[in-house]
Amino acid sequence: MIVLTGRLIKQIDEIVTISFANTMDLEIANIFCDLVEIKNFSRTADLHGISQSAVSQQLAHLEMAHNTQFINRKKRPLELTESGQVFYHGCKDLLERYNQLNSELAALGKTKCRINLASIFSIGMHTLQAYIKKFMKIYPDVNLSVEYLDAKDIYARLLKGSIDIGVVALPKQDRNVRVYSFENEQLVLVCSPGHSFAALGDIDIHQLQGEKFIAFSQDVPTRHHIDDILKRYSVSVQIMMEFDNIETIKRAIEIKSGVSILPLPSVQTEVSNGTLTVVEFSNKHFFRPTGIITQKGHPLSKAGQYLLELMQNETGMER
C-alpha cells in the first residue's frame, strides 16, 4: 500500500501552485516536453490537436516569461539550450509527480476505507471540528466514524481495537498506547454576563478565593488539572455542583449557579451568542494539554495516517 505522507501532500501544494502560475500550466508543460522529445513543431501540434502556430506561440510565451531561450531554432533537428535542458527536466519531474499523485488519489477513492475515531465531548465538538472538515474535503469517500465518549471508554475501546484513533485531555502513559501531542487549550474563567467578574479585562486567580464554583466530576482528568492549578496558588473555592460533561457545566454557569475554569474553544459559541463571558487570567496563561492516542501494533490505513498527521499540527511529536 502507498502511504500518502506529508511529503506527498506538500508535492500537491507545489503542483497546484505551479499549475496556476501566470507563466505556465501543466498543459503547456506537457506540450513543451513533447516538443523536446518529438523535435518537430508540426507533429507536436498534431499530437495535441492544435495548430503549429499555437505551439510556437506557447514556446515563445515561456521563453519571454523566463527571459531566456529554451530551444535553438537554427538547429535541425531542434536542440535544447542549457536553460532548456534545466527547464525540460523540471517539467518532466513535475508531470511525473502529478500523474503519480493522481493515481494514488484515484486508488484511494476506489478503496473502501473506514476510520473509527473517538473523542471526549469537549474536544470533539469544538477543537476537533476544523480538522474533520479539512480531512473530509481531501477524503470525501472515506467513511469517518466519530464518537463522543469519556476518556476511560476511549482507552478501553482503543486497546480492544474497536477504534483507530482517540482524542483525550491530559493523556496518560500506557505501554500499549502511542501518545501524540495535540492542541494546548487555553483555560479561562467563565461566568455569566451579569457576574461582577464579567466587567473585568483580566483577573488574578486569587480573586476566586471563596467563589461559588461549578466543577468537573472527580473522575474527570480535567478536574484534577484545575484542582492542581488552584492548589498551586493556594486558592479555595466553594464547589456548588459537579458534572461529568462540559455542556452541563456551561448551562449551570448561564443560570448564575457559579463560575468555572474551562477550555476557551469549548465556550466560544456561547461567548459569541452573549450567554457566557470569559476572562483571562493575569497571573499567566493556563492550558489543558490534549493528545491523540493510537494503539501500538495497530497499523492505520493511509487515510488514517494522513488524519493523524493533520491532527498533529506539524509540531506534534510522538512521546
C-alpha positions in Angstrom: 0.0 0.0 0.0 1.2 3.5 -0.8 1.3 5.9 2.1 0.1 9.4 1.5 2.6 11.3 3.7 3.2 14.9 4.5 5.8 14.9 1.8 3.3 14.0 -0.9 0.8 16.5 0.4 3.5 19.1 0.0 4.0 18.0 -3.5 0.3 18.5 -4.2 0.7 22.1 -3.0 3.7 22.6 -5.2 1.9 21.3 -8.2 -1.2 23.4 -7.7 1.0 26.5 -7.2 2.9 25.9 -10.4 -0.2 24.7 -12.3 -2.0 28.0 -11.8 1.0 30.3 -12.2 0.7 33.1 -14.7 3.7 31.9 -16.7 2.6 28.3 -17.5 0.2 25.5 -16.6 0.5 21.7 -16.8 -0.8 21.5 -20.3 1.8 23.9 -21.6 4.5 21.9 -19.7 3.2 18.7 -21.4 3.3 20.3 -24.8 6.9 21.6 -24.2 8.1 18.2 -23.2 6.5 16.6 -26.3 8.1 19.2 -28.5 11.5 18.4 -27.0 11.1 14.7 -27.5 9.4 14.7 -30.9 11.7 17.6 -32.1 9.1 18.8 -34.6 6.6 21.6 -34.3 4.1 20.2 -36.8 3.9 16.7 -35.3 3.7 18.1 -31.7 0.8 20.3 -32.8 -1.0 17.2 -34.4 -0.5 15.2 -31.2 -2.3 17.9 -29.1 -4.9 18.8 -31.7 -3.7 22.4 -32.0 -2.1 24.5 -34.7 1.7 24.6 -35.3 1.4 28.4 -34.7 -0.1 27.7 -31.3 2.8 25.5 -30.3 5.3 28.2 -31.4 3.4 30.9 -29.5 3.3 28.9 -26.3 7.1 28.3 -26.6 7.7 32.0 -27.2 5.5 32.8 -24.2 7.5 30.5 -21.9 10.8 32.0 -23.1 9.6 35.6 -22.6 8.2 34.8 -19.2 11.6 33.4 -18.1 13.7 35.8 -20.1 15.8 33.1 -21.7 15.8 30.9 -24.8 15.0 27.2 -24.3 15.3 25.9 -27.9 17.8 26.7 -30.6 15.6 27.1 -33.6 18.5 27.3 -36.0 19.4 23.7 -35.4 17.8 20.7 -37.2 16.6 18.7 -35.5 15.6 21.0 -32.7 18.2 21.4 -29.9 17.8 22.5 -26.3 19.9 25.3 -24.9 21.4 24.8 -21.4 18.4 26.7 -19.9 16.1 24.5 -22.0 17.7 21.3 -20.5 17.1 22.5 -17.0 13.5 23.6 -17.8 12.7 20.3 -19.6 13.9 18.1 -16.7 11.9 20.3 -14.3 8.8 19.9 -16.4 9.2 16.2 -16.7 9.6 15.8 -13.0 6.5 18.0 -12.4 4.4 15.9 -14.8 5.6 12.6 -13.4 4.8 13.6 -9.8 1.4 15.0 -10.8 0.5 11.7 -12.6 1.7 9.7 -9.6 -0.3 11.7 -7.2 -3.4 11.5 -9.4 -3.0 7.7 -9.5 -2.7 7.5 -5.7 -5.7 9.6 -5.1 -7.7 7.7 -7.6 -6.7 4.4 -6.0 -7.7 5.8 -2.6 -11.1 6.8 -3.9 -11.7 3.2 -5.1 -10.6 1.7 -1.8 -13.3 1.3 0.8 -11.8 2.8 3.9 -13.2 3.3 7.4 -11.7 5.2 10.2 -13.1 4.9 13.7 -12.3 7.9 15.8 -13.4 8.6 19.4 -13.0 11.9 21.3 -14.1 13.3 24.6 -17.0 15.6 24.0 -15.4 18.9 24.8 -12.6 18.4 22.2 -14.7 16.6 19.6 -17.5 19.2 19.4 -15.1 22.2 19.3 -11.4 21.9 18.7 -11.6 18.8 16.5 -14.2 20.1 14.1 -11.9 22.2 11.9 -9.6 19.1 11.4 -12.5 16.9 10.5 -13.8 19.4 7.9 -10.4 19.7 6.3 -9.9 16.0 6.2 -13.3 15.3 4.6 -12.6 17.8 1.9 -9.5 15.8 0.9 -11.0 12.3 1.5 -14.8 12.7 0.9 -15.2 9.0 0.2 -13.6 7.8 3.4 -16.1 6.6 6.0 -15.1 8.5 9.1 -17.0 7.5 12.2 -16.7 9.9 15.1 -18.0 9.0 18.6 -18.0 11.1 21.8 -17.0 9.0 24.8 -15.5 9.6 28.2 -11.7 9.0 28.4 -12.0 5.6 30.2 -14.1 4.3 27.4 -11.8 5.7 24.7 -8.7 3.9 26.2 -10.7 0.7 26.7 -12.0 0.6 23.1 -8.7 1.6 21.6 -7.0 -1.3 23.3 -9.7 -3.7 22.1 -9.2 -2.4 18.6 -12.7 -1.1 18.0 -11.5 2.4 17.4 -8.4 3.5 15.5 -7.7 7.0 16.9 -8.6 8.6 20.2 -8.5 12.2 21.3 -8.3 12.9 25.0 -7.4 15.6 27.5 -4.3 15.1 29.7 -3.3 11.8 28.0 -1.9 9.2 30.3 1.1 6.9 29.6 0.4 3.3 28.7 2.9 0.8 27.3 0.3 -0.3 24.7 -0.6 3.2 23.6 1.2 5.8 21.5 0.6 9.4 22.5 0.9 12.4 20.2 0.6 15.9 21.3 -2.4 17.8 20.0 -3.6 21.3 20.9 -2.9 23.0 24.2 -6.3 24.6 25.0 -6.1 27.8 27.0 -8.1 27.7 30.3 -10.1 30.8 31.1 -12.5 31.9 33.8 -16.1 31.5 32.6 -19.0 33.4 34.2 -22.5 34.7 33.3 -22.6 38.2 31.7 -24.2 39.5 34.8 -21.5 38.4 37.2 -19.2 41.1 38.7 -16.2 39.3 37.1 -17.6 39.9 33.6 -16.7 43.5 33.6 -13.0 42.8 34.2 -10.4 42.9 31.5 -8.5 40.1 33.3 -8.5 38.6 36.7 -5.9 37.5 39.3 -6.6 33.8 40.1 -6.5 34.8 43.8 -9.8 36.6 43.3 -11.5 33.2 43.0 -11.0 32.6 46.7 -14.3 31.6 48.3 -16.2 31.9 45.0 -19.1 29.6 44.1 -17.6 27.1 41.6 -19.0 24.6 39.1 -16.6 21.8 38.7 -16.0 18.7 36.7 -16.7 15.4 38.4 -13.8 13.8 40.5 -13.2 11.1 37.9 -12.6 13.6 35.0 -8.9 14.2 34.4 -9.5 17.9 33.7 -10.9 18.2 37.3 -7.6 17.1 38.8 -5.7 19.5 36.5 -7.8 22.5 37.5 -7.6 21.5 41.2 -3.8 21.4 40.9 -3.8 24.9 39.5 -5.9 26.3 42.3 -3.8 24.5 44.9 -0.6 25.9 43.4 -2.0 29.4 44.1 -3.5 28.4 47.5 -7.0 29.2 46.2 -10.0 27.5 47.8 -13.4 27.7 46.0 -16.9 26.6 47.0 -17.8 23.6 44.9 -21.6 24.0 44.3 -22.1 21.4 41.6 -20.0 18.7 39.8 -20.7 17.4 36.3 -19.0 14.9 34.1 -19.5 17.0 30.9 -18.7 20.5 29.9 -22.1 21.3 28.4 -24.0 20.9 31.7 -21.3 23.0 33.4 -22.0 25.8 30.9 -25.7 25.6 31.5 -25.2 25.9 35.2 -23.0 29.0 34.7 -25.6 30.6 32.5 -28.2 30.4 35.3 -25.7 32.0 37.7 -25.0 29.0 39.8 -21.4 29.9 39.9 -18.2 30.4 37.9 -15.8 27.8 36.4 -12.5 27.4 34.6 -13.0 25.9 31.2 -11.1 25.5 27.9 -11.6 28.5 25.7 -12.5 26.6 22.5 -15.4 25.0 24.3 -17.2 28.2 25.2 -16.6 30.4 22.1 -20.1 29.8 20.7 -21.8 30.9 23.9 -19.5 34.0 24.1 -20.5 34.9 20.6 -24.1 34.5 21.5 -23.7 36.6 24.6 -24.8 33.9 27.1 -21.4 33.5 28.7 -18.4 35.7 29.3 -14.7 34.7 29.5 -12.0 36.5 31.4 -8.3 35.7 31.0 -6.0 35.2 34.0 -3.5 38.0 34.6 -1.1 35.7 36.5 -0.2 33.6 33.5 -1.8 31.6 30.7 -3.1 28.2 31.9 -3.5 25.4 29.4 -5.2 22.0 29.2 -2.9 19.7 27.2 -4.7 17.4 24.9 -3.4 14.3 23.0 -4.0 11.9 20.2 -3.7 8.2 21.0 -3.3 5.1 18.9 -2.7 1.5 19.7 0.8 0.2 19.3 1.0 -2.6 16.8 -2.3 -1.5 15.2 -1.4 0.0 11.8 -3.5 2.8 10.4 -4.8 2.9 6.8 -3.2 5.5 4.5 -6.2 7.8 5.1 -5.9 7.3 8.9 -2.2 8.1 8.7 -3.0 11.4 7.0 -5.6 12.2 9.5 -3.1 11.6 12.3 -0.6 13.9 10.5 -3.2 16.6 10.1 -4.2 16.5 13.7 -0.6 16.7 14.9 -0.3 20.3 13.9 3.1 20.0 12.2 4.9 20.4 15.6 3.3 17.4 17.2 5.9 14.9 18.3 5.4 11.3 19.5 6.3 10.8 23.1 
